[in-house]
Amino acid sequence: MHIRSVCLFLLTFSLMLPVGSNVAKPAMEHNKDKQFTSGWLESVVLEPWQIKLRAKFDTGAKTSSLHAVDIQRFKRNGQAWVRFKTEDKKKDLTTKSIELPVKRDVKIKSHHRGAAVRPVVAMRFCLNGHLYHGEFSLVDRSGFNYPVLLGRRVLKQGIIVDASTTFTLPIDLPQCKRLLEKNVVTNREQ
């Protein structure tokens, strides 16, 4: 009889929950005032380097990725770091060198090449007049059309993607720099 009572209680409790609710993991709070719609292609500015890159917004990818070449792992004060270069071949032929701590490694499965381990770094970028924080796996994307792929972890910070448009958002480099100086980062995941 005890098991039947517990089951009846759980069933009753589950019927009182709103459809789609997640008891174990609360849904992320969204600030409707901070949401905006972007095209499936937009320009972003990596901060603090002021590197303007074209980004593809990909709702099918969880983690974002960044075009990186000459990837070199090294240790700094006992911590794993990575040094790499990035560029947008269509927009800027100048290659920028960046050094960042490695947050983690991610194993990416590919149908053509098997699994590969990539370093993941945390970076800030400016989009639509706001600074965002995201994790990017580093990979040579020279075979792809766009040097940046923004995945769901970044998009769920209030970016709605309109698949019918491209390059709808203005890039204001002075505004991006001012935001960086004030250290105002939009990030509801921390």
Summary of the structure (lengths in Angstrom):
residues: 190
radius of gyration: 20.2
end to end distance: 45.0
largest distance: 74.0
contacts: 500
relative contact order: 0.24
helix: 17%
strand: 50%
